[in-house]
């Protein structure tokens, strides 16, 4: 393709781009106009319905306060217990008028409110009657009368207000649906803008994104290689030291104990020599899975190399808690290892060191746990030994 043809193609592409932009702009304008018109009405109706629901709740609170104030005064007989009654009685008329004004657009709701008002009036009359009786005849007479009335009016008022609120909730659902539809128009508008932007920036952003993705994947792979053991996928010694140091400092600030369990497999060399390195590697992977199943998600697990593993328990309540984990691990690793057509057997010996009694840094804890490990080996293997220092917290 010649220079002239390239220029013509570029011009045509620019014209096409301008045409697409103008078409998209016209579509966006139409959608925006439609959205603004619909949204204004639907949002107003949704807000109006919420106002009606809030006013119904206010009315119910008024009636409940009248009931509460009456009962409080009947029981105690002190005038201050009538404060909720008097406050609600003073504002009840205004609250009713406000509710009637808010529902003036809905004849059905206005009719239901008017049917509710006689029940509220009856409730107020009976409350006043009980208050007068309490003042004139005392607690026993008023209590007997209140028991006879049984709160029927209050139940009826609650039921009718509940029906009113249910109707408003139904209306709210309809109006919110309309509001969501209006919002969908905005979504269409945003989508159109997104498509236009994507067309313009597709080439550059695609190349940049691809390069950044490759770089990110490479960085993640390098980070994984730097912090994990390639064979088992567990943390390596470097990452164990970093994480355990931070968790040990946290345990110290909380005045709690941490534990290091240093593990070495018994009989692994014999398996490796007898069946080969492939079987030995698979056995180590199975050991890693069994160790994961034996500890908490918050605990650290690392392979130091060969058949040596470390479990770091960041917070243990007592030496017994660490011993329970060790016992669980000893039992789990003593189970047979079915690999291909053979059944391999190994056990484990474990040395345990606890902070702060056995050390206040990870390196010293590892050293002391290693010493305890060799005591476990010398004691017959397939068990664990505690590093003996200043003693451990009991349960």
N, C-alpha and C positions, 0 to 999 in steps of 0.2 A: 504494500500500500504506500503510495507516494505521499509527499509532504502535503500537497494540495488536498488529496483525499482525506488525509488525517485531519486537516483543518476543517474540511466540510463535515466530516463525521463529528468533530468536536462541536462545531456550530449547531449541527442538528441535535446533538446530545444536550447542549445547553438549552436550545429551544424546547426540546422535550422536557427537560428538567424544569424550566420556567412554567411550561404548560401544566405539568403535574403539580407544581407548587401552587399555581393559581386555582386549579381545580380543588386541591386539598384545602386551600384557604377558603374558597367558597363553601365547601362542605362543612368546614369547621365553623364558619359564621352561621350557617343554617342550623347546625346542631346546637351551637351556643344560644342562639335566639330561642330555639325550641326548649332547651333545658332551663333557661332563665324564666321563661313564662310558666312552665309546669312546676318548677321548683318553688317559686314564690308562693303559689297557691297551696301546694301540698305541705310545705313546711309550716305555713300559717295554720292549716287545719290540724296538723300533728301537735303543734304548740298549744292550740286551743283545747284539744282533747286532754292534754296533760294538765292544763289549768282546771278543767272540769273535774278530773280525777282528784287533783289536789284539794279542790274546794269540797268535794264529797268527803274526803278524809278529814278535813277541818270540821265539817258538820258532825261527823261521827265522833270526833274528839270532844266537841262541845257537849254532846249528849252523854258521852262516857264520863266527862268531868262532872256533869250534873248528877249522874248516878253515884260517882265516887264521893263527891262532896256530901251528898245526902247520907250515904252509908257511914262515912267517917263521922259525921255529926251525930248520927243515931247511936253509934257505939260509944264515942268519947264524950259527946255533949259539950265540946268546947267550940266557941264561935269561929275560931280561926279555921276549923275544918270545913266551914262553909265557903271559904275563899274560892275554891275551884267552881263551886256551884254558882256563886254570884258573878264571877268573871264570865263564865260561859253563858249565863242567862243574859248578861248585858250585851254580849256580842252576837248572840244567836240570831236575832232578827236581821242584822246586817249580813251575816254569813248566808242566811237563807235568800235574801234579796240578791246578793252577789251570784249565788248559784242559779237563781232563776234567770238573771241577765245572761249568764254564760250559756245557758241551755235554751235561750229564746229561739234559736234556729232549729230546735228539735222538738216539735209538739209532743211527741211521744214521751220524751223525758220530762217535759214540763208537766204533763198529766201525772206521771209517776211521782214527781216531787210533791205535787199538790195532794196526792193520796197519802204521802208520807207525813205531811205536816200535822194532821189531826192526832196521829200517834205520838208525835213529839210533844204536842200540847198536852195530851193526856198524861204523858210521862212527867212533864213539868208540874202539872196539877197534883198528881199523886205524891211527887217528891215534896212539894210545898206542904201538902196535907200531913205527911209523915214528920216533917220538920216541926210543924205547929204542934202535933201530938207529942213529940219529944219534949218540946218546951213546956207544954201545959200538963202532960200526964206522966212524963218520965220515960225511962228506957224500956221497961218491960212492956208497956202498952204499945209503944212505937215498934218494938221488935216483933211483937205478936202480929201487928198489922202488916209489917214488911214481909213476914213469913207467909201470910195469907196471899199477898199480892204476887209472890213468886217470880217477879221480874218478867212477866209475859210481855209487857210493852217493850222492854229493852230488846228481847229476842226478836220481836216483830220489826222494830226499828233497824236492828242490825241486818235482818233479812232483806228489808226493802232497800236499804242503802247498798247492800251487797248486790242486789239486782241492778240498781242504777250503775254501779261501778262495772258490773259485768257487761252491760250494754255499751258503756264508754270504752271498755277494753276491746269489744268487738269493733267499734268504730275506729279505735286506734289502730287495730290490726289492718283494717282496710286502708286507712290513710297512710300508714307506714309502708304498705305495699305500693301505693301510688308514689310515695316519696322515693322508695327504692328504684322504681321505674325511672323516675326523673334522674336519680343518681346514675342509672345505667346509661342514660343519654350522655352524661358527663364522661362516663367510662369510654363510650364510643368516640367522643371528642378527643380524649387523651390518647386512645388507641391510634386515631388518625394522625395525631401529632407524632406519636412514637414511630409509626410506619414511615412518615415523611423523614423524620430524623435518621431512622435506620438506613433509608435509601441513600441519603447524602453521606453518612459517615461509615457505611458498611465496609468499604475497602480499607480505610485507615484503621478503624477500630478493630476490625477483624484481625488484621496483621498484628496490631499492638497486643490485643487480647491473647492471640496465639503465642506470641513471644513471651508474654508475662506468665501464661499458663505453663509453658515449657520450663521457664525459670523456676516457677513455684514448685512444680513437680520435682525438678532436680534438687531444689533446696530441701524439700521434704524427704526425698530419698537419702540425701547426704546426712540429714539430721537423724533419720532412722538408723542408718549405718553407724553413726557416731555414738548412738545411745543404746543400741540393742545387740543382743547376741544373734549372729546370723543363723545358727543351727536351731535354736529353740524359740527365738522371738522374744526372749525375756530381756530385761534390762542387763547391761553389762556393768562391770565394776565401776566405771567412770560415772555412769548415770546414777548408780546406787549411791555413791558417795555424795553426789550433789543433792539428790532427793532426801536421803536419810539425814544429812546434816541439817537441812531445813526443818524436817519433821522433828528431829531431836531437839532443836532449839525451841520449837513450839511446845513440845512436851515439858521442857524445862520451865518455860514461862507459866505453864498451867500446873506446875508442881506435880506432874504425873510421871509414871515410869515408861520406859521404852525397852524393848528386848531385841537382841540379835540372836538368831538361830543359824549356826554355821553347820552345813550338812556336807557329808562326804559319803559316796555310795560304797557299800561293802560288796566286794566280789565283781565289780564292774570290769576290772582288768581281765579277769578270767573269761568273762562273756566276750569282750573285745577280741581276745587272743583266740578263743574257740570258734566263734561264729563270724568274725570279721568286723571291720569298721562300719559297714552299712547297718548291720544289726545293732551295733553299739550306738550309732547315731540315732537310730529309731527309738532305742530304749531311752536315750536322754530326752528325746521329744516327749515320750510318754510320761517320763518322770516330771517334766515341766508341767504337763497338763494335770497330773495328779496333785502336784504342789499347788497349782492355782485353785483347784477344787477344795483344798484343805485350809485355805486362809481367807480372810476378809478382803473385800474390794479395796479397803483403805490401807491394807498392808502392802509392803514392797517385796518383790521377788526378783532375784538376780542370779545369773550364772556367772561365776568368777572365771571359769575355764575348766576343762577336763570334766571331772565328775563332782565338782564342788559347786554348791549352791548356797545362797544366803537368803533368809527370810527376815525382814525387819518389821517388827510390830510397833507402830508409833505410839500407841497408848495401851498399856495393860494395867489392870487393877492390882495384880499381885503376881508373884512367881508362879502360883498355881495356874493362872491363866496362860502363861507362857508354856508351862508343862503340858497343859491340855492340848495346845497346838502341836507341840513336839510329839506327844503320844499319837495324835491323829495322823501326823505325817509318817511316823515310824510304821504304823499299821498300813497306811495306804501304799507306801513304797515296798512293803514286804510282799504284796500280792504278786502273783505270777505275771510275766510279760509275754503274752502271745504275739509273736512276730513271725509273719509268713507261716512256715510249717514247723516252727520250733517254739518252745516255751522257756524263756530265760528267767533267771531268778537273781535278784540282788536285794540287799537290805540297805539301811542307812544308819549312820552314827551321827549324833547331833551334839554340838556344844552350845550352851546357852549362857549369854551374859546380859545383865540388866543394868540400865542406867537408873539413877546415878551411882549405885553401889559399886558397879564394876567398871565404871568409866563415864566420863562426861562428853566424850567425842566419839565419832563413829570409828575412827581408826583403832582406838584403844579397846572399844567394845569388840571389834572384829578380832583383834589379837587375843583377847581373853576368851572369846568364844572358840577360837581355834585351839587354844590350850585345852579347854574343856572337851573339845571334839576328840583330841588324841587320848584323853582320859577315857572317853566312851569307847574308843577303839581298843584300848588296852583292857577295858573291863569286859570284853566279850562281844562288842559290836551289837548292832540292831537295837540300840537304846539311845538314851540321851543322858548328858551329865551337865550339872550346873557348875559354872565357875564360882568357886567359893571365895568370897571377899568379906564385906562388912555386913552381910545379911540382906534379906529381901523383905519387902512388905508382905505381911500375911493378908489373908482375905478378910 
